[in-house]
Amino acid sequence: MSPTVEIPRDLSERERLFIGGEWVGSQGGELIEVLNPANQQTVGHAVLGSAADLDRAVSAARTSFDDGRWRDLSGKERADVMRAAADILESRAPEIAVLLTAELGCPLWFSERAHVPNPIRHTRYYADLAENYELDEVRTDANGGRSLVAREPVGVVGAITPWNGPLSSPSLKITPALAAGCSVVLKPPAQTPLTAYAFADAFMEAGLPPGVLSIVPADRDAGQRLVDHPDVDKLAFTGSTTVGKMIMRSAADRIARVTLELGGKSAAIVLDDADPEHVVRTILPMALTVNGQLCIAQTRVLVPRARQVEYIDALADAMRAQKIGNPMAPETMIGPLVSAAQHRRVTDYVELARQEGARVVTGGERLTLPPELANGWYVPPTLLADVDNSMRIAQEEIFGPVIAVIPYDTEGDAIAIANDSPYGLSGSVWSADEDRALAVARRIRTGMVSLNGRPQAYGTPFGGYKQSGIGREMGPEGYQAYLETKSIALGAS
């Protein structure tokens, strides 16, 4: 654990569920031990909810939405509650960051810089939109006709979030939905069930009316009840494309609204005039953050064939230099994967790479770790060369610290390789010529592109093309996703 911050018991011991604004016992749920993936020591305990628990949560959300206790408040009143919740989260940020790292395994410095402060920022951002967004607009035509175009909350939202963003992913669903006036049932995953409860603590203390937010961690089987529930008006999901397809099929039966943020296999196109030192230094964080367990990770590095040896050698040296160890230590860059299942998935893909004819340049081997980390789910940063884009390791999401270098002959070939993927979530272009980089970026079929490793501006929509999802989160687009549009004929002026 952190040498300076301990996890308080009220954050780590969650033996009750947050349903309808109260902490209640589960109806048939299982109490589980939450283990630290770095050493298999106990972090705390949590109850995984049952289908009956999710029924109770949806019922509370339906009642609270239909009676208007939150929906009918002014935007200013909703914003005041949200800002108060953000202040409460901020007051506990150091403790929450340690908890998040303990159950996920990402380096603590990243939890402190991004995983915790970003959700606080999102909460304040959507509070501002709740207060200032113009929901009503009068439109007129050439004949003097007038209509009121009104935007109203979509209703009850079922939010399902993944383990790799225990606080940030819930924030991208809870905060815009609450800002719009919706009621929300959040289902965090079984792998990281503890951190999301910080929202329950904060919003309850901030004065959110009961029933408007429920948080019920659950496994996939129980979570299916939330997906199928007829009283859920919109489903917001982040996770694998396979599960996203299942959710979309279920939603189709009742035409429920969906936002799906799914998988990725992002390509970094390195043009022939790029600076290799800058590329290597900057691309590693874009590929290895959260130990490579990010959907936007730049996992395919496309380099000019004539320079592939230069880039392979430089990337391999930089990856070998990554500090692997205790995620609580400030110098650690690579921590453990989240679970035994994820460790097995990544190591199986590395073995598949060998079978497909790829070359493991660095990584791929079992690590020698100090005794206190010997039980951790560690995979070293792994670089694959001699990769063809048709290989499974180039087409499928590995979700670990694995980078594949793929050579290309012409700029057009690079764009074709980047687009030859079922995914289209993120990507990057690297060049000394800004106009050239931008022209290439425009031709990549993906929802987000970085030029030379630059971060996106805050408020930029987040989401993908193709099998990377439907809809957008963040920015005003993320708020609009929780609104329905109604036209009311007013008659001639």
C-alpha positions in Angstrom: 0.0 0.0 0.0 1.0 3.7 -0.2 3.4 4.6 2.6 1.4 7.7 3.4 -2.3 6.9 2.7 -4.2 3.9 4.1 -7.6 2.7 2.7 -10.3 3.5 5.3 -12.5 0.6 6.2 -15.6 2.5 5.0 -14.2 2.5 1.4 -12.9 -1.1 1.4 -15.7 -3.0 3.2 -18.9 -2.9 1.2 -21.0 -5.7 2.5 -24.2 -3.9 1.5 -25.6 -2.5 -1.7 -26.6 1.1 -2.5 -30.2 0.9 -3.7 -32.7 3.7 -3.8 -30.5 6.0 -1.7 -30.0 3.5 1.1 -27.4 0.8 2.1 -29.3 -2.4 2.0 -28.6 -6.1 2.2 -28.6 -8.2 -0.9 -31.3 -10.6 -1.9 -29.3 -13.7 -2.8 -26.0 -11.9 -3.7 -22.5 -13.3 -2.9 -20.0 -11.7 -0.6 -16.6 -11.8 -2.3 -13.0 -11.0 -1.2 -11.4 -8.3 -3.4 -7.7 -9.2 -4.0 -4.8 -6.9 -4.9 -3.6 -8.2 -8.3 0.0 -7.2 -7.4 0.3 -9.7 -4.5 -3.1 -11.4 -3.9 -3.5 -9.7 -0.5 -7.0 -8.8 0.6 -8.1 -5.2 -0.3 -11.6 -5.6 1.1 -15.0 -7.2 0.6 -18.0 -6.5 -1.6 -21.3 -8.0 -2.3 -22.1 -8.9 -5.9 -25.8 -8.2 -6.4 -28.4 -10.6 -7.8 -31.0 -10.2 -10.5 -33.5 -9.4 -7.7 -31.2 -6.6 -6.4 -31.1 -5.1 -9.8 -34.9 -5.3 -10.0 -35.1 -3.3 -6.8 -32.7 -0.8 -8.1 -34.6 -0.3 -11.4 -37.9 0.0 -9.5 -36.4 2.7 -7.3 -35.1 4.5 -10.4 -38.4 4.2 -12.2 -40.3 5.6 -9.3 -37.9 8.5 -8.8 -37.9 9.5 -12.4 -41.7 9.2 -12.9 -42.5 11.3 -9.8 -40.1 14.0 -11.0 -38.1 14.4 -7.7 -34.9 15.0 -9.7 -36.1 15.3 -13.2 -38.3 18.4 -12.4 -35.7 20.3 -10.5 -34.1 23.3 -12.3 -30.8 22.9 -13.9 -29.3 25.1 -11.3 -30.6 22.9 -8.5 -29.2 19.8 -10.1 -25.9 21.5 -10.7 -25.6 22.5 -7.0 -25.9 18.9 -5.9 -23.4 17.8 -8.5 -20.9 20.4 -7.5 -21.2 19.5 -3.9 -20.6 15.8 -4.8 -17.5 16.8 -6.7 -16.2 18.7 -3.7 -16.8 15.6 -1.5 -15.0 13.3 -4.0 -12.1 15.8 -4.1 -11.8 15.8 -0.3 -11.3 12.0 -0.4 -9.2 11.8 -3.6 -6.0 10.5 -2.0 -7.8 7.6 -0.3 -9.8 6.8 -3.4 -6.7 6.7 -5.6 -5.0 4.2 -3.3 -8.2 2.1 -3.2 -8.4 2.2 -7.0 -4.8 1.1 -7.5 -5.2 -1.6 -4.9 -8.1 -3.3 -6.7 -7.0 -2.6 -10.3 -3.2 -2.7 -10.2 -2.4 0.4 -12.3 0.4 2.6 -11.0 -0.7 4.9 -8.1 0.7 8.0 -9.9 -1.8 7.4 -12.7 -4.7 7.0 -10.3 -3.6 10.3 -8.7 -3.2 12.2 -12.0 -6.0 10.8 -14.1 -8.2 8.0 -12.7 -9.5 10.1 -9.8 -9.2 13.8 -10.8 -10.8 13.3 -14.2 -14.2 12.0 -12.8 -14.2 15.0 -10.4 -13.7 17.3 -13.4 -16.4 15.5 -15.4 -18.9 16.0 -12.5 -18.2 19.7 -12.5 -18.3 20.0 -16.3 -21.7 18.3 -16.5 -23.0 20.4 -13.6 -22.2 23.5 -15.7 -24.1 22.0 -18.6 -27.0 21.2 -16.4 -27.2 24.8 -15.4 -26.4 26.5 -18.7 -27.5 24.2 -21.6 -30.5 25.6 -23.5 -33.0 22.8 -23.6 -35.8 24.7 -25.3 -35.6 26.3 -28.8 -38.4 28.0 -30.8 -38.1 27.4 -34.6 -40.0 29.3 -37.2 -40.6 28.8 -40.9 -41.2 31.2 -43.8 -45.0 31.0 -43.3 -44.8 32.2 -39.7 -45.3 28.7 -38.2 -43.6 28.1 -34.9 -42.6 25.0 -33.1 -41.0 24.5 -29.7 -38.1 22.0 -29.8 -37.8 20.7 -26.3 -35.1 18.4 -25.0 -36.0 16.2 -22.1 -34.3 13.5 -20.0 -34.3 10.0 -21.6 -35.6 8.3 -18.4 -34.1 5.4 -16.5 -30.5 4.7 -17.4 -28.8 1.3 -17.0 -25.0 1.9 -16.9 -22.6 -1.0 -17.2 -18.9 -0.2 -16.7 -15.6 -2.1 -17.0 -12.8 -2.9 -14.6 -10.1 -0.8 -16.3 -11.7 2.5 -15.4 -13.3 1.9 -11.9 -14.2 5.6 -11.4 -13.7 7.3 -14.7 -16.0 5.1 -16.8 -18.9 5.4 -14.3 -18.4 9.1 -14.3 -18.9 9.4 -18.0 -22.3 7.8 -17.6 -23.5 8.9 -14.2 -22.7 12.6 -14.5 -24.2 13.5 -17.9 -27.2 11.4 -17.1 -27.8 13.1 -13.7 -27.2 16.5 -15.3 -29.9 15.7 -17.9 -32.4 14.7 -15.1 -32.3 11.0 -15.5 -32.3 8.3 -12.8 -29.4 5.8 -13.0 -28.6 2.3 -12.0 -24.9 1.6 -12.2 -23.5 -1.9 -12.4 -19.8 -2.0 -11.8 -17.8 -5.2 -12.6 -17.0 -8.0 -10.2 -13.3 -7.5 -10.7 -13.2 -4.0 -9.3 -16.4 -3.5 -7.3 -15.3 -1.1 -4.6 -14.2 2.2 -6.2 -17.5 3.2 -7.8 -19.2 3.4 -4.4 -17.3 6.7 -3.9 -20.1 8.2 -6.1 -22.7 6.7 -3.7 -21.1 8.3 -0.7 -20.6 11.6 -2.4 -24.0 12.0 -3.9 -25.8 10.8 -0.8 -24.0 13.4 1.3 -24.5 16.1 -1.3 -28.3 15.7 -1.1 -29.3 13.7 -4.2 -32.9 12.6 -3.7 -33.3 8.9 -2.9 -33.9 6.5 -5.8 -32.1 8.6 -8.3 -28.8 6.7 -8.1 -28.3 3.0 -7.3 -25.0 1.2 -7.4 -25.0 -2.6 -7.6 -21.8 -4.5 -8.5 -22.7 -7.8 -10.2 -21.3 -10.5 -12.5 -22.4 -10.8 -16.1 -25.3 -13.2 -15.4 -27.0 -11.0 -12.9 -26.2 -7.9 -14.9 -28.2 -9.4 -17.8 -31.3 -8.5 -15.8 -30.4 -4.8 -16.1 -29.9 -5.1 -19.8 -33.2 -6.9 -20.3 -35.3 -4.9 -17.9 -38.3 -3.3 -19.6 -38.2 -0.2 -17.3 -34.7 0.7 -18.5 -35.0 3.4 -21.2 -31.3 3.6 -22.1 -28.3 1.4 -21.8 -24.8 2.9 -21.6 -22.1 0.3 -21.8 -18.3 0.3 -21.9 -16.6 -3.1 -22.5 -15.8 -5.7 -25.1 -17.4 -5.7 -28.6 -18.7 -9.2 -28.0 -20.7 -8.1 -25.0 -21.7 -4.9 -26.7 -23.3 -6.9 -29.5 -25.3 -8.9 -27.0 -26.5 -5.7 -25.3 -27.5 -4.2 -28.6 -29.6 -7.3 -29.5 -31.4 -7.1 -26.2 -32.0 -3.4 -26.6 -33.5 -3.9 -30.0 -36.4 -5.9 -28.6 -37.8 -2.8 -26.9 -35.9 -0.1 -29.0 -34.0 1.0 -25.9 -31.5 3.7 -26.5 -27.9 2.7 -26.4 -24.4 4.2 -26.1 -21.7 1.6 -26.6 -18.0 2.3 -26.1 -16.3 -0.9 -27.2 -13.0 -2.4 -28.2 -10.1 -0.9 -30.1 -7.0 -1.9 -32.1 -5.5 1.5 -32.7 -2.9 2.2 -35.3 0.0 4.7 -34.9 1.1 5.7 -38.4 4.7 6.8 -38.2 5.5 8.7 -41.4 9.0 8.7 -42.9 9.8 12.2 -41.7 8.9 11.6 -38.1 11.5 12.1 -35.3 12.2 8.6 -34.0 13.3 9.8 -30.5 10.0 11.7 -30.1 7.9 8.9 -31.4 9.4 6.2 -29.1 9.4 8.5 -26.0 5.8 9.6 -26.5 4.1 6.5 -27.9 4.9 4.2 -25.0 2.6 5.9 -22.5 -0.1 5.8 -25.2 0.4 2.1 -25.5 1.2 0.9 -22.0 -0.9 3.1 -19.7 -2.9 1.1 -17.2 -0.5 -1.7 -18.0 -1.8 -1.8 -21.6 -5.4 -2.4 -20.5 -7.0 0.5 -22.3 -9.3 0.4 -25.4 -7.5 3.4 -26.9 -4.0 1.9 -26.6 -1.8 2.4 -29.6 -1.1 -1.3 -30.1 -0.2 -1.4 -33.8 2.8 0.8 -34.7 3.0 1.2 -38.5 6.5 2.2 -39.6 8.2 2.7 -43.1 9.7 -0.7 -44.1 13.1 0.9 -44.7 13.2 2.1 -41.1 11.6 -0.8 -39.3 14.9 -2.1 -37.8 15.6 1.3 -36.4 12.2 1.6 -34.8 12.1 -2.0 -33.5 15.5 -1.5 -31.8 14.5 1.8 -30.2 11.1 0.6 -29.0 12.7 -2.6 -27.6 15.3 -0.6 -25.6 12.6 1.7 -24.3 10.3 -1.1 -23.3 13.1 -3.0 -21.5 13.7 0.2 -19.5 10.1 0.4 -18.2 10.1 -0.1 -14.4 8.0 -3.1 -13.5 7.0 -3.5 -9.8 4.7 -2.5 -7.0 2.0 -0.2 -8.4 2.1 1.8 -5.2 5.8 2.8 -5.8 6.2 6.2 -7.5 8.9 4.8 -9.9 6.7 2.0 -11.2 5.6 2.3 -14.8 4.1 -1.2 -15.3 2.0 -2.9 -12.7 0.1 -6.2 -12.8 -2.8 -7.1 -15.0 -6.2 -7.1 -13.2 -6.7 -10.9 -12.8 -5.5 -14.4 -13.5 -8.0 -14.6 -16.4 -6.5 -11.4 -18.0 -3.0 -12.6 -17.4 -3.8 -15.9 -19.2 -5.5 -14.0 -22.1 -2.4 -11.9 -22.7 0.2 -14.7 -22.4 -1.9 -16.8 -24.7 -1.9 -14.1 -27.3 1.9 -13.8 -27.0 2.2 -17.6 -27.6 -0.3 -17.2 -30.6 2.0 -14.5 -32.0 4.9 -17.0 -32.1 2.7 -19.6 -33.7 1.6 -17.1 -36.4 5.2 -16.4 -37.2 5.8 -13.1 -35.3 9.0 -12.5 -33.5 9.0 -11.7 -29.8 11.7 -9.0 -29.6 11.4 -8.3 -25.9 9.1 -9.4 -23.2 6.9 -12.5 -23.4 8.9 -14.3 -20.7 8.0 -15.0 -17.1 9.3 -12.3 -14.8 11.5 -12.8 -11.8 9.8 -10.7 -9.1 10.6 -10.0 -5.4 8.9 -12.3 -3.0 6.3 -9.8 -2.0 5.1 -9.6 -5.7 5.6 -13.2 -6.7 1.9 -13.9 -6.7 1.1 -10.9 -8.9 -0.3 -11.1 -12.4 2.6 -9.4 -14.2 3.4 -9.5 -17.9 6.5 -7.6 -19.1 6.1 -5.0 -21.9 6.3 -7.2 -25.0 7.3 -6.1 -28.5 6.3 -8.2 -31.6 8.0 -7.8 -34.9 7.6 -9.6 -38.3 3.8 -8.9 -37.9 1.4 -9.0 -40.9 -1.8 -7.1 -40.4 -3.8 -10.2 -41.3 -2.6 -12.0 -38.2 -5.0 -12.4 -35.3 -2.6 -10.6 -33.0 -3.0 -7.6 -35.3 -6.7 -7.9 -35.7 -7.9 -8.8 -32.2 -7.7 -6.7 -29.0 -5.1 -8.2 -26.6 -5.6 -5.7 -23.7 -2.2 -5.9 -22.2 1.3 -4.4 -22.6 1.9 -5.7 -26.1 2.9 -3.7 -29.1 3.1 -5.0 -32.7 5.3 -3.3 -35.3 4.0 -3.5 -38.8 6.0 -2.3 -41.8 4.5 -0.5 -44.8 5.8 0.7 -48.2 3.8 3.8 -49.1 1.7 6.3 -47.3 -1.4 4.9 -49.0 -0.4 1.4 -47.7 -0.2 2.7 -44.2 -3.7 4.2 -44.3 -5.1 1.0 -45.8 -3.4 -1.1 -43.0 -4.7 1.3 -40.3 -8.2 1.0 -41.7 -8.0 -2.8 -42.2 -9.5 -3.5 -38.8 -13.0 -4.3 -37.4 -12.3 -1.5 -34.9 -12.1 2.3 -35.2 -11.7 3.9 -31.8 -8.4 5.8 -31.7 -5.1 6.3 -33.6 -2.3 8.6 -34.2 -0.1 10.1 -37.0 3.5 11.1 -36.5 5.2 13.5 -38.9 7.4 16.7 -39.0 4.9 18.1 -41.4 1.7 19.1 -39.6 -0.4 19.5 -42.8 0.7 16.1 -44.0 -0.1 14.5 -40.7 -3.6 16.1 -40.6 -4.3 15.0 -44.2 -3.5 11.4 -43.2 -5.5 11.7 -39.9 -8.6 12.7 -42.0 -8.3 9.4 -43.9 -8.3 7.1 -40.9 -11.7 5.6 -40.1 -11.6 6.1 -36.4 -13.3 8.3 -33.8 -10.2 9.9 -32.4 -6.7 10.7 -33.8 -3.7 12.3 -32.2 -1.1 14.3 -34.2 2.4 13.5 -32.8 1.1 12.2 -29.5 -0.8 15.3 -28.4 -3.7 14.9 -26.0 -7.3 15.7 -27.0 -8.8 19.0 -25.7 -11.1 18.6 -22.8 -14.7 18.4 -23.9 -13.8 16.5 -27.0 -16.3 13.6 -27.8 -15.0 10.1 -27.1 -16.2 7.1 -29.1 -15.5 5.1 -32.2 -16.4 3.9 -35.7 -17.3 0.4 -36.8 -17.2 -2.2 -34.1 -15.7 0.2 -31.6 -19.2 1.4 -30.7 -22.2 3.7 -31.2 -22.6 7.2 -29.8 -20.2 9.5 -28.0 -19.2 10.2 -24.4 -17.6 13.4 -23.0 -18.3 16.9 -24.1 -21.8 18.2 -25.0 -22.3 15.1 -27.1 -22.1 13.0 -23.9 -24.8 15.2 -22.4 -27.0 15.1 -25.5 -26.9 11.3 -25.4 -29.2 11.4 -22.3 -31.8 13.7 -23.9 -34.8 13.0 -26.0 -36.1 15.6 -28.5 -39.8 16.7 -28.7 -41.4 19.1 -31.2 -44.4 21.0 -30.0 -46.4 23.0 -32.6 -47.1 26.5 -31.3 -49.0 27.9 -34.3 -48.4 31.1 -36.2 -46.9 34.0 -34.3 
